[in-house]
Amino acid sequence: MFLGIEHHYRVFESERTTDVPAQPQQIKHRVIIPIDRLDRVTIQSLSYARSITRHVTAVHIVVNEESALKIRQDWMKWQQYIGEDEETHLLLIESPYRSLFRPLLAYIDMMRKRHPDETLSVILPEFVVAHWWEYFLHNQTVLRLKAKLLFRPGIVVINLPQHIRGKQPALRPLPW
């Protein structure tokens, strides 16, 4: 048993690498942000992504036409507010069977194949709640998506914590 464990650690040590280059100047970023709607959390995620690279794609999985229309309208307002940004895109992916993960993961896999020399990062906003039991109420989709992305080589997952502290004053409306 001990020889088997030692063998495992030797193989592990010889293989532990990532697809991310070792030199910072060799890293070319491309960022994907799965979004449900355009709210403060999404805008903060987009701002963070745009601070890393200009190649940012917000991906919304369309399960009904009303949500698609709303997000298109909000996206146009946001684009007008920040000024046209030709490198930040909104991609709407139709999902006739209301599946969130399959179309999103297919898009991520396709982008990884299309841009093999770039580091593909997926930014996932994650709520940090005040009480342990509130975790059962939030982040379930994010946790499942993180688990699915874990086994895809060459994908960097970035958690962007959004702290929810309990009773806070109401946020002012979005500027547009």
C-alpha atoms as one frame of an Amber mdcrd trajectory, in Angstrom:
protein
   0.000   0.000   0.000   2.792   2.434   0.910   4.577   1.689  -2.378   1.348
   2.431  -4.230   0.992   5.751  -2.406   4.622   6.625  -3.141   4.081   5.771
  -6.822   1.010   8.003  -6.902   2.956  10.958  -5.468   5.813  10.465  -7.968
   3.414  10.416 -10.917   1.541  13.371  -9.447   4.778  15.390  -9.074   5.865
  14.650 -12.644   2.493  15.624 -14.140   1.309  18.598 -12.103   1.195  21.399
 -14.607  -1.337  23.770 -16.024  -1.860  25.154 -19.492  -1.202  28.679 -18.228
   2.180  30.034 -19.423   4.862  30.667 -16.809   5.761  34.177 -18.038   3.179
  36.955 -17.480   3.888  38.565 -20.861   2.977  35.269 -22.578  -0.536  35.231
 -21.121  -3.277  36.435 -23.454  -6.613  36.631 -21.694 -10.119  35.921 -22.891
 -12.918  36.138 -20.307 -16.410  34.663 -20.279 -19.033  35.703 -17.725 -22.260
  33.700 -17.517 -25.043  36.153 -16.653 -28.699  35.893 -15.766 -29.523  39.603
 -15.951 -27.764  42.937 -16.038 -27.685  44.035 -12.408 -25.030  45.472 -10.076
 -23.329  42.109  -9.619 -23.094  41.623 -13.385 -21.809  45.153 -13.936 -19.133
  44.690 -11.254 -18.143  41.383 -12.864 -17.927  43.028 -16.282 -15.824  45.859
 -14.878 -13.472  43.403 -13.218 -13.174  41.374 -16.432 -12.531  44.505 -18.505
  -9.704  45.415 -16.120  -8.002  42.123 -17.072  -8.606  42.162 -20.823 -10.648
  43.797 -23.539 -11.801  40.372 -24.798 -14.879  39.866 -22.632 -18.052  37.974
 -23.504 -21.125  37.973 -21.289 -23.147  34.832 -22.031 -26.858  34.617 -21.323
 -28.668  31.327 -21.830 -32.099  32.148 -23.224 -34.870  30.052 -21.727 -37.664
  32.476 -22.644 -38.018  35.388 -25.036 -39.016  37.918 -22.354 -35.693  37.540
 -20.551 -33.798  37.780 -23.838 -35.586  40.991 -24.784 -34.999  42.507 -21.335
 -31.307  41.683 -21.281 -30.839  43.060 -24.827 -32.483  46.343 -23.815 -30.445
  46.596 -20.595 -27.244  45.758 -22.489 -27.873  48.563 -24.997 -28.475  51.037
 -22.151 -25.299  49.905 -20.401 -23.276  50.158 -23.633 -24.551  53.714 -24.132
 -23.697  54.578 -20.534 -20.099  53.315 -20.690 -19.543  54.268 -24.329 -19.395
  51.727 -27.103 -16.931  48.982 -26.245 -16.276  46.879 -29.317 -14.455  44.128
 -27.429 -17.111  43.438 -24.773 -19.922  41.372 -26.213 -23.244  39.960 -25.139
 -23.955  36.503 -26.504 -27.437  35.047 -26.238 -27.570  31.273 -26.620 -30.949
  29.676 -27.217 -31.722  26.683 -25.033 -34.956  25.064 -26.194 -34.881  22.478
 -23.410 -34.209  25.095 -20.681 -30.807  23.580 -19.995 -28.311  26.071 -18.598
 -25.134  24.035 -18.420 -25.001  22.120 -21.711 -25.103  25.159 -24.067 -22.789
  27.203 -21.835 -20.216  24.416 -21.537 -20.404  23.772 -25.290 -19.649  27.458
 -25.907 -16.745  27.419 -23.435 -15.313  24.275 -25.064 -15.656  25.831 -28.515
 -13.875  29.020 -27.393 -11.076  26.946 -25.877 -10.591  25.137 -29.200 -10.898
  28.323 -31.254  -8.325  30.226 -29.125  -5.858  27.581 -27.905  -3.071  30.116
 -27.287  -5.171  32.244 -24.953  -5.927  31.737 -21.292  -9.685  31.323 -21.045
 -11.084  32.526 -17.740 -14.662  32.144 -16.546 -15.709  34.693 -13.934 -18.364
  33.446 -11.529 -19.892  35.941  -9.115 -20.508  34.141  -5.849 -22.520  35.406
  -2.903 -20.868  35.369   0.501 -23.759  35.453   2.934 -23.897  36.408   6.585
 -25.099  33.043   7.952 -23.986  29.500   7.109 -27.521  28.301   6.459 -28.013
  30.953   3.741 -25.533  29.100   1.511 -28.267  26.553   0.867 -30.407  29.355
  -0.590 -27.784  30.854  -2.918 -24.914  29.864  -5.226 -26.212  26.405  -6.173
 -25.899  27.091  -9.899 -22.423  28.581  -9.435 -21.253  25.573  -7.419 -22.522
  23.131 -10.029 -20.906  25.109 -12.836 -17.596  25.282 -10.938 -17.677  21.521
 -10.485 -18.250  21.002 -14.213 -15.455  23.425 -15.171 -12.985  21.809 -12.770
 -12.490  18.843 -15.106 -11.908  20.956 -18.229  -8.180  21.528 -18.706  -7.032
  24.988 -19.671  -9.974  26.812 -18.082  -9.313  29.262 -15.256 -12.246  29.818
 -12.902 -12.297  33.128 -11.047 -14.653  33.513  -8.090 -15.764  37.088  -7.613
 -17.169  37.309  -4.080 -20.224  39.482  -3.517 -20.601  40.008   0.223 -24.138
  40.076   1.598 -23.971  41.232   5.193 -27.604  41.220   6.145 -29.449  44.468
   6.730 -28.041  47.133   4.431 -29.540  50.343   3.125 -31.209  49.981  -0.256
 -28.891  50.419  -3.213 -29.513  53.336  -5.499 -30.870  52.381  -8.902 -28.541
  51.733 -11.809 -27.378  54.989 -13.418 -29.193  54.526 -16.678
